[in-house]
């Protein structure tokens, strides 16, 4: 009678004589130490047991060593059954060793461990698969985080831009003319000959562009074209510290739009300047050409004297809306307003090519400048004389041409 059982480690089916019941040995499949199941052995007649000679099993013999089965290696589906001729301990023939004494099998002291069955290996693999994040999760989490960051930035920017509004303070100035602005000859794109022609024309007779609010003069100079702005009677200059009083929201808007608006302003300036120079040279040569005074004043004279904010906004005092005529390095904007005005508004200007340039809105309270007092009577007379001389120069300069009046 044979004992048939499975190895708890590799599930190999093992058959051994019943005389090995309760003994320890090694599995021929995985070389793991194992305990042979204990089953009762029927008592044989005395006369027969005495007739069977015992078969000795060499105690030093061991089962061939095989590579251990780990959880990461695939478990064999089935191992060949150990027949009666298969060696288990000492290479002995178990089928023919029914009468081998039980104490001839070597006892191996192996630490008791939980047997690794195919079901346990499969369960461990499934557990690892469950713990390992899926590819969609690995890719989706960074993408979701990036999109969330964009949403936060958008909300923050939107909230900040919505705060470009409030109240600013403007200083009314009593000076008649603002500091001159220089347009370098290099910006005109003229050749040396045309440059000399235009310089002589504007030096001998400066270009005068007059409106009810101001007079804009273009004067030839060795370094370029100088732009001089003078307030007309009934108007005066006001200075608005927009960048200083606009707060962090305006500063954020400037950082975001500086590069784009600077490029637009520069492109518009160069195109209008080169057109004016070409028309002026042709006019000097005797051609009947009418110069677009509004374009020259706004896109040449004013664009050359402002920066990003001055290019994008429009000031409204009463019923008159005008662009800033100058912007200094501190972000102070200079507007021409009617005398007696106490307030004005600053809003975005609409460009015919790009639409609204500035989405903010400010109310400006106009106060007399603390640095400049109202001129005395004799000073007022001097101002009137200067204005009359300037008017005479304007008339003389425009006598041979149609006078260009602007709003």
Phi, psi and omega per residue, in radians:
X1 nan 2.373 -3.092
X2 -1.995 2.688 3.076
X3 -1.760 2.202 -3.129
X4 -2.059 2.211 -3.136
X5 -2.679 2.963 -3.141
X6 -1.859 2.489 3.068
X7 -1.176 2.228 -3.140
X8 -1.182 -0.242 -3.112
X9 -1.615 -0.826 -3.055
X10 -2.074 0.031 3.098
X11 1.136 0.386 3.069
X12 -1.291 2.324 3.115
X13 -1.353 2.199 -3.052
X14 -2.136 2.379 3.054
X15 -2.129 2.220 3.131
X16 -2.379 2.744 3.065
X17 -1.072 2.685 -3.107
X18 -1.199 -0.208 3.093
X19 -1.215 -0.267 3.119
X20 -1.547 0.134 -3.099
X21 -1.009 2.228 3.102
X22 1.428 -0.030 -3.129
X23 -1.545 3.019 3.114
X24 -2.027 2.544 3.109
X25 -2.758 -2.814 -3.129
X26 -2.176 2.522 -3.137
X27 -1.277 2.316 3.092
X28 -1.225 -0.273 -3.119
X29 -1.529 -0.788 -3.070
X30 -2.120 -0.002 3.102
X31 1.108 0.391 3.110
X32 -1.489 2.495 3.053
X33 -1.199 2.439 -3.090
X34 -2.539 2.831 3.120
X35 -1.844 2.153 3.118
X36 -1.324 2.302 -3.104
X37 -0.958 2.530 3.132
X38 -1.591 2.097 3.051
X39 -2.297 2.560 -3.139
X40 -1.182 2.424 3.140
X41 -1.813 2.172 3.131
X42 -1.109 2.484 -3.137
X43 -1.260 2.175 3.098
X44 -1.489 2.663 3.065
X45 -1.010 2.556 -3.069
X46 -1.126 -0.643 -3.099
X47 -1.200 -0.514 3.119
X48 -1.381 -0.696 -3.112
X49 -1.156 -0.519 3.124
X50 -1.296 -0.405 -3.090
X51 -1.460 -0.283 -3.091
X52 -1.600 2.046 -3.138
X53 -1.295 2.477 3.120
X54 -1.207 2.571 3.113
X55 -1.890 2.108 -3.101
X56 -1.447 2.416 3.072
X57 -1.917 2.154 -3.119
X58 -0.994 2.159 -3.093
X59 -1.191 -0.413 -3.056
X60 -1.475 -0.160 -3.096
X61 -1.263 2.500 3.140
X62 -2.292 2.778 3.097
X63 -1.283 2.421 3.129
X64 -0.943 2.437 -3.101
X65 -1.403 2.251 3.075
X66 -2.012 2.832 -3.124
X67 -1.120 2.368 -3.135
X68 -1.169 2.596 3.119
X69 -1.560 2.153 3.105
X70 -1.852 2.920 -3.116
X71 -1.171 -0.440 -3.090
X72 -1.437 -0.274 -3.109
X73 -1.599 2.575 3.116
X74 -1.147 2.421 -3.137
X75 -1.437 2.249 3.135
X76 -1.052 2.415 -3.091
X77 -1.133 -0.722 -3.139
X78 -2.776 2.516 3.118
X79 -1.965 2.603 3.126
X80 -1.048 2.388 -3.139
X81 -1.126 2.459 3.124
X82 -1.380 2.014 -3.116
X83 -1.404 -3.090 -3.138
X84 -1.157 -0.373 -3.124
X85 -1.607 -0.049 -3.090
X86 -1.333 2.401 -3.139
X87 -1.401 2.413 3.040
X88 -2.053 -0.976 3.127
X89 -2.219 2.110 3.101
X90 1.250 0.228 3.137
X91 1.190 0.334 -3.086
X92 -1.398 2.686 3.090
X93 -1.445 1.871 -3.050
X94 -1.201 -0.562 -3.116
X95 -1.140 -0.539 -3.099
X96 -1.728 0.165 -3.062
X97 -2.027 0.668 -3.105
X98 -1.119 -0.465 -3.077
X99 -1.740 0.213 3.140
X100 -1.199 2.266 3.123
X101 -1.036 2.512 -3.100
X102 -1.122 -0.485 -3.063
X103 -1.442 0.048 3.094
X104 -1.434 -0.289 3.104
X105 -1.357 2.236 -3.094
X106 -1.119 2.373 3.094
X107 -1.549 2.171 -3.092
X108 -1.986 2.125 3.118
X109 -1.514 1.808 -3.142
X110 -2.023 2.342 3.108
X111 -0.978 2.383 -3.128
X112 -1.254 2.084 3.108
X113 -2.246 2.764 3.121
X114 -1.241 2.278 -3.132
X115 -1.160 2.491 3.111
X116 -1.685 1.933 -3.124
X117 -1.739 2.821 3.080
X118 -0.989 -0.619 3.119
X119 -1.140 -0.668 3.125
X120 -1.175 -0.731 3.110
X121 -1.068 -0.786 3.124
X122 -1.086 -0.711 3.107
X123 -1.094 -0.698 3.116
X124 -1.111 -0.721 3.129
X125 -1.112 -0.732 3.104
X126 -1.106 -0.652 3.101
X127 -1.103 -0.722 3.110
X128 -1.133 -0.674 3.113
X129 -1.136 -0.613 3.119
X130 -1.232 -0.643 -3.129
X131 -1.309 -0.483 -3.129
X132 -1.294 2.150 -3.125
X133 -1.148 2.573 -3.133
X134 -1.277 2.817 3.141
X135 -1.080 -0.677 3.131
X136 -1.101 -0.659 3.130
X137 -1.215 -0.715 -3.128
X138 -1.093 -0.728 -3.135
X139 -1.401 -0.639 -3.032
X140 -1.241 -0.588 -3.093
X141 -1.115 -0.843 3.088
X142 -1.084 -0.681 3.137
X143 -1.115 -0.757 3.121
X144 -1.111 -0.688 3.100
X145 -1.122 -0.699 3.129
X146 -1.141 -0.748 3.117
X147 -1.114 -0.675 3.102
X148 -1.103 -0.692 3.107
X149 -1.105 -0.718 3.107
X150 -1.094 -0.689 3.123
X151 -1.116 -0.743 3.135
X152 -1.102 -0.750 3.131
X153 -1.120 -0.732 -3.137
X154 -1.096 -0.772 3.139
X155 -1.118 -0.717 -3.141
X156 -1.116 -0.784 -3.138
X157 -1.139 -0.730 3.137
X158 -1.077 -0.748 3.130
X159 -1.127 -0.710 -3.127
X160 -1.174 -0.730 -3.110
X161 -1.190 -0.526 3.105
X162 -1.193 -0.238 3.138
X163 -1.624 0.184 3.116
X164 -1.422 1.284 3.119
X165 -2.869 2.885 -3.136
X166 2.537 -2.721 -3.091
X167 -2.109 2.314 3.088
X168 -2.051 2.921 3.114
X169 -2.009 2.300 3.090
X170 -2.007 2.539 3.135
X171 -1.885 2.148 3.071
X172 -1.376 2.282 -3.101
X173 -1.892 2.573 3.135
X174 -1.716 -0.177 3.126
X175 -1.210 2.539 -3.042
X176 -1.459 -0.631 -3.074
X177 -2.098 2.577 3.079
X178 -1.622 2.803 3.086
X179 -0.979 2.505 -3.081
X180 -1.249 2.650 3.071
X181 -1.983 2.419 -3.116
X182 -1.863 2.253 3.017
X183 -1.814 1.957 -3.081
X184 -1.084 2.609 3.101
X185 -1.068 -0.503 -3.119
X186 -1.079 -0.503 -3.134
X187 -1.287 -0.328 -3.100
X188 -1.315 -0.425 -3.111
X189 1.238 0.311 -3.105
X190 -1.486 2.686 3.004
X191 -1.286 2.991 -3.116
X192 -1.083 -0.705 -3.130
X193 -1.170 -0.821 3.129
X194 -1.145 -0.588 3.117
X195 -1.105 -0.765 3.123
X196 -1.137 -0.662 3.121
X197 -1.101 -0.811 -3.128
X198 -1.204 -0.662 3.127
X199 -1.098 -0.747 3.133
X200 -1.142 -0.703 -3.121
X201 -1.131 -0.757 -3.117
X202 -1.390 -0.318 3.057
X203 -1.387 -0.775 3.140
X204 -1.226 -0.690 -3.113
X205 -2.496 1.641 -3.138
X206 -1.024 2.599 3.077
X207 -1.340 2.209 -3.119
X208 -2.037 2.108 3.118
X209 -2.026 1.892 -3.012
X210 -1.872 2.577 3.005
X211 -2.473 3.078 3.141
X212 -1.180 -0.298 -3.086
X213 -1.773 -0.559 -3.036
X214 -2.771 2.897 3.008
X215 -2.063 2.270 -3.131
X216 -1.974 2.114 -3.131
X217 -1.963 2.368 3.025
X218 -1.933 2.033 -2.987
X219 -2.080 2.326 3.105
X220 -1.270 2.509 -3.115
X221 -2.612 2.790 3.136
X222 -1.090 -0.530 -3.100
X223 -1.593 -0.280 -3.118
X224 2.791 -2.655 3.140
X225 -1.861 2.100 3.114
X226 -1.579 2.383 -3.136
X227 -1.919 2.139 3.138
X228 -2.112 2.228 -3.129
X229 -1.999 2.242 -3.133
X230 -2.212 2.283 3.128
X231 -1.253 2.413 3.114
X232 -1.400 2.972 3.123
X233 -1.055 2.405 -3.137
X234 1.484 0.078 3.117
X235 -2.327 2.782 3.099
X236 -2.643 2.909 -3.123
X237 -1.557 2.586 2.981
X238 -2.315 2.519 -3.128
X239 -1.949 2.244 -3.114
X240 -2.093 2.090 3.109
X241 -1.432 1.324 -2.995
X242 -1.227 -0.838 -3.075
X243 -1.153 -0.699 3.141
X244 -1.167 -0.740 -3.088
X245 -1.593 -0.155 -3.070
X246 -1.343 -0.291 3.095
X247 1.436 -3.056 -3.066
X248 -1.178 -0.522 -3.137
X249 -1.117 -0.733 3.100
X250 -1.185 -0.664 3.083
X251 -1.079 -0.692 3.087
X252 -1.123 -0.733 3.118
X253 -1.079 -0.735 3.139
X254 -1.086 -0.754 -3.140
X255 -1.123 -0.644 -3.104
X256 -1.299 -0.539 -3.007
X257 -1.949 0.014 -3.059
X258 -1.030 -0.870 -3.061
X259 -1.140 -0.788 -3.099
X260 -1.143 -0.848 -3.081
X261 -1.250 -0.551 3.069
X262 -1.109 -0.730 3.115
X263 -1.132 -0.722 3.111
X264 -1.117 -0.787 -3.137
X265 -1.094 -0.767 -3.118
X266 -1.130 -0.718 3.127
X267 -1.111 -0.774 3.130
X268 -1.132 -0.717 3.136
X269 -1.081 -0.875 -3.075
X270 -1.144 -0.684 3.129
X271 -1.124 -0.810 -3.138
X272 -1.197 -0.636 -3.134
X273 -1.160 -0.785 -3.135
X274 -1.174 -0.610 3.066
X275 -1.135 -0.751 3.127
X276 -1.107 -0.789 -3.121
X277 -1.071 -0.739 3.125
X278 -1.100 -0.785 3.132
X279 -1.143 -0.682 -3.097
X280 -1.179 -0.711 3.111
X281 -1.134 -0.741 3.102
X282 -1.130 -0.663 3.106
X283 -1.151 -0.677 3.097
X284 -1.116 -0.567 3.132
X285 -1.359 -0.030 3.068
X286 1.849 0.009 3.126
X287 -1.312 2.563 3.136
X288 -1.492 1.578 -3.115
X289 -2.191 2.303 3.084
X290 -1.719 2.153 -3.121
X291 -1.468 2.373 3.105
X292 -1.322 1.732 -3.020
X293 -1.155 -0.726 -3.118
X294 -1.113 -0.739 3.135
X295 -1.126 -0.728 -3.139
X296 -1.132 -0.745 -3.128
X297 -1.164 -0.848 -3.031
X298 -1.360 -0.827 -3.007
X299 -1.562 -0.286 3.097
X300 -1.850 -1.145 -3.041
X301 -1.108 -0.836 -3.080
X302 -1.355 -0.693 3.109
X303 -1.079 -0.554 3.124
X304 -1.265 -0.333 -3.030
X305 -1.875 0.004 -3.117
X306 -2.098 3.043 3.087
X307 -2.104 -2.569 -3.028
X308 -1.110 -0.956 -3.073
X309 -1.146 -0.753 3.129
X310 -1.089 -0.500 3.109
X311 -1.316 -0.503 -2.958
X312 -1.671 -0.237 -2.989
X313 -1.995 2.992 -3.136
X314 -2.451 2.347 3.115
X315 -1.810 2.366 -3.123
X316 -2.154 2.103 3.061
X317 -2.202 2.019 -3.054
X318 1.216 -2.204 3.118
X319 -1.750 0.122 -3.061
X320 -1.906 2.256 3.079
X321 -2.049 2.212 -3.089
X322 -2.451 2.668 3.064
X323 -1.342 2.708 3.001
X324 -1.085 2.477 -3.121
X325 -1.614 -0.394 3.131
X326 -2.619 2.773 3.029
X327 -2.573 2.127 -3.111
X328 -1.524 -3.105 -3.054
X329 -1.201 -0.349 3.096
X330 -1.523 0.009 3.136
X331 1.508 0.259 3.084
X332 -1.374 2.231 3.141
X333 -1.723 2.470 3.127
X334 -2.024 2.176 3.135
X335 -2.093 2.741 3.012
X336 -1.823 2.066 -3.066
X337 -2.190 2.736 3.083
X338 -1.136 2.532 3.069
X339 -1.099 2.459 -3.104
X340 1.589 -0.112 3.112
X341 -1.205 2.407 -3.134
X342 -1.922 -0.231 -3.141
X343 -2.714 2.857 3.069
X344 -2.722 2.915 3.086
X345 -2.119 2.624 3.079
X346 -2.102 2.112 3.133
X347 -2.297 3.033 3.128
X348 -1.275 2.552 3.079
X349 -1.645 2.523 3.131
X350 -1.721 2.129 3.106
X351 -1.585 2.420 3.133
X352 -1.132 -0.308 -3.102
X353 -1.792 -0.590 -3.050
X354 -2.050 -0.068 3.136
X355 1.473 -2.661 -3.085
X356 -1.169 2.236 -3.078
X357 -1.633 -0.394 -3.076
X358 -2.515 2.227 -3.055
X359 -1.673 0.026 -3.102
X360 -1.554 3.099 3.129
X361 -2.707 2.263 3.138
X362 -2.281 2.537 2.978
X363 -1.810 2.277 -3.058
X364 -1.966 2.165 3.013
X365 -1.583 2.148 -3.066
X366 -1.659 2.181 3.135
X367 -2.158 2.570 3.054
X368 -1.058 2.500 -3.128
X369 -1.186 2.374 3.107
X370 -1.361 -0.260 -3.094
X371 -1.561 -0.382 -3.055
X372 -2.212 2.213 3.114
X373 -1.641 2.927 3.115
X374 -1.184 2.304 -3.110
X375 -1.051 2.576 3.086
X376 -1.256 3.084 -3.052
X377 -1.070 -0.770 -3.119
X378 -1.194 -0.593 3.079
X379 -1.161 -0.644 3.100
X380 -1.102 -0.673 3.108
X381 -1.103 -0.709 3.118
X382 -1.095 -0.703 3.109
X383 -1.084 -0.715 3.140
X384 -1.119 -0.719 3.131
X385 -1.108 -0.752 3.132
X386 -1.103 -0.672 -3.134
X387 -1.159 -0.675 3.112
X388 -1.136 -0.723 3.112
X389 -1.105 -0.724 3.134
X390 -1.134 -0.663 3.112
X391 -1.127 -0.694 3.108
X392 -1.126 -0.716 3.098
X393 -1.101 -0.710 3.121
X394 -1.060 -0.773 -3.119
X395 -1.144 -0.707 3.127
X396 -1.152 -0.728 -3.112
X397 -1.196 -0.470 -3.081
X398 -1.780 0.083 -3.037
X399 -1.128 -0.612 -3.093
X400 -1.559 -0.025 -3.107
X401 -2.315 2.778 3.040
X402 -1.093 2.358 -3.131
X403 -1.229 2.358 -3.075
X404 -1.802 1.798 3.112
X405 -1.784 2.403 -3.107
X406 -2.234 2.727 3.061
X407 -1.483 nan nan
